Amino acid sequence: MTPLSPDAAQSVAGTDDVVRDVVLQAMRLANLAREDSAQLDVSPEAPIFGPDSALDSLGLVALLLDIEDGLRGIGCEVVLSDERAMSQQRSPFRSVPALVAYITSVARG
């Protein structure tokens, strides 16, 4: 992860809504390439990865790359599929709220 300037870190880390919008937009984009029967639930409480999601591991990787691109667009350089994320006791990829919380905690440093 590239450290953010104090102003950028505060604007990203202090605003879960901004991060949530990036995550939800990436999910909407993922749905453009998915069959109707395999659409992701795009909502603030939606599951992302696990038994309640239509997303497989390859889809998760693609989604994380899109989220990283979206975050770069708002001045937040993070790598979501790093050792820190993978070593969490509870996956930060299980739901939108979990991923938003993880991203904002990483952005805060």
Summary of the structure (lengths in Angstrom):
residues: 109
radius of gyration: 13.2
end to end distance: 9.3
largest distance: 43.2
contacts: 304
relative contact order: 0.22
helix: 57%
strand: 2%
